[in-house]
Amino acid sequence: MVSETKISSGYSTVIPADIRKSLGINPGDILEWTLGNHEIKVKPRKKVEFKDIVGLIEEGGDALSAKKNIQRGV
């Protein structure tokens, strides 16, 4: 899927509706921008909700690794 958007004078842009709907991107979600090899990659990351934190406590294990995984959307 390829879509185009224009960058405004304030350096803002709009995520095309078909991409937003396909990926379930909503207000409050985070976009991670990565630059490499003359390409920009944009990956959505959902905001962490209370139920995610409760799941961390219930699962146990390495909390720091679990937090990083949640932040990365893994």
C-alpha positions in Angstrom: 0.0 0.0 0.0 1.5 3.4 -1.0 0.0 6.7 0.0 1.2 10.3 -0.2 0.8 13.2 2.1 2.1 16.7 2.1 4.2 18.3 4.9 2.7 21.5 6.2 4.7 24.7 6.9 4.8 23.5 10.6 6.3 20.2 9.5 3.2 18.3 10.3 1.6 15.6 8.1 -1.5 13.5 8.1 -1.6 9.7 8.3 -3.7 8.5 5.4 -7.1 7.1 6.5 -6.6 3.7 4.8 -3.3 3.2 6.7 -4.8 4.5 10.0 -7.7 2.1 9.7 -5.6 -0.8 8.5 -3.3 -0.5 11.5 -5.8 0.6 14.1 -3.9 3.9 14.7 -5.8 6.2 17.1 -5.3 9.5 18.9 -2.8 9.1 21.7 -0.8 6.3 19.9 2.9 6.9 19.4 4.7 6.7 16.0 8.4 5.6 16.1 10.4 7.1 13.3 13.7 5.4 12.2 16.2 6.7 9.7 18.4 4.3 7.9 19.9 3.8 4.5 18.2 7.0 3.2 14.8 5.7 4.2 12.3 6.7 6.8 10.4 3.9 8.6 7.4 4.7 10.7 6.1 2.1 13.1 3.0 2.6 15.3 3.3 1.9 19.0 0.1 1.8 21.1 0.0 3.7 24.4 0.4 1.4 27.4 -2.9 0.8 29.3 -3.5 -0.2 32.9 -4.3 -3.8 31.8 -0.8 -4.1 30.2 0.8 -3.1 33.5 -1.3 -5.6 35.4 -0.3 -8.3 32.9 3.4 -7.5 33.7 2.8 -8.0 37.4 0.9 -11.3 36.9 3.6 -12.7 34.5 6.6 -11.9 36.6 10.0 -12.1 35.1 12.3 -9.2 34.0 10.2 -6.1 34.4 12.6 -3.9 32.5 12.7 -6.2 29.4 8.9 -6.5 29.5 8.5 -2.7 29.7 10.8 -2.2 26.7 8.8 -4.9 24.7 5.5 -3.1 25.5 7.0 0.2 24.4 8.1 -1.3 21.2 4.7 -3.0 20.6 6.2 -6.5 20.8 
